[in-house]
Amino acid sequence: MEGEILKGHLDMIVLAALAAGPAHGYGIIQEIRRRSGGAFDLPEGTIYPVLHRLEEAGFLSSRWTDGTAGRKRRVYSLTRKGSRALADRSALWSRFADAINGFLGKIDHAAAKPSR
């Protein structure tokens, strides 16, 4: 998938990936790849700045755990604020997708909900 398309949506994608439960960075990348059917195959260098930004904003919390072979792993979890942000962004995305689908002739404008 083209990187420019994803740029504005990475925060929502990462929040959604963590809605299933806590995960370390590579686990989040795998979940995103799995849930997108392989369309979103993000390099590790892309995900970590997003995780740090979301944690700084209070949407995620993290803790260090022992991983395989004694290596430490940072595990990220969604906070309540993060869950609310995900719900808000999901609603906004749905309205946006409906509008785009209207342009593509995939929805009936009369059935579409009015915007706020």
C-alpha positions, 0 to 999 in steps of 0.5 A, a space after each residue: 500500500 502506498 506510504 503517503 496514503 497511510 501517513 495520516 492514518 497510522 495513529 488510528 491503525 496502531 490504536 486499533 491494533 492495540 484494541 485487541 490487547 497489549 503488544 510489543 512493537 513487532 507484535 503490533 506490526 504483525 497484527 497490522 499486517 494480519 488485519 490488513 491482509 498483508 496490505 500494510 507491511 510496515 517497517 519497524 522504523 515506521 511504527 516506533 515513532 508512532 508508538 512514542 508519539 501516542 504514548 506521549 499524548 497519553 493514548 498508550 502506556 508501556 512497561 518493560 517485560 522479559 522477552 525470549 532469550 532474556 531480552 527486554 521488550 516494551 509492551 504497549 497498552 491502550 489507555 482509556 484516553 486512547 480508547 476514546 481517541 480510537 472511537 472518535 477517529 473511527 467515527 471520523 473515518 467512517 464519515 470520510 469513507 462514506 463521503 468518498 464512497 459517495 463520489 465513487 457511486 458506492 452509496 446513496 446520498 439520500 441514505 447518508 447521514 448528514 455531517 455535524 
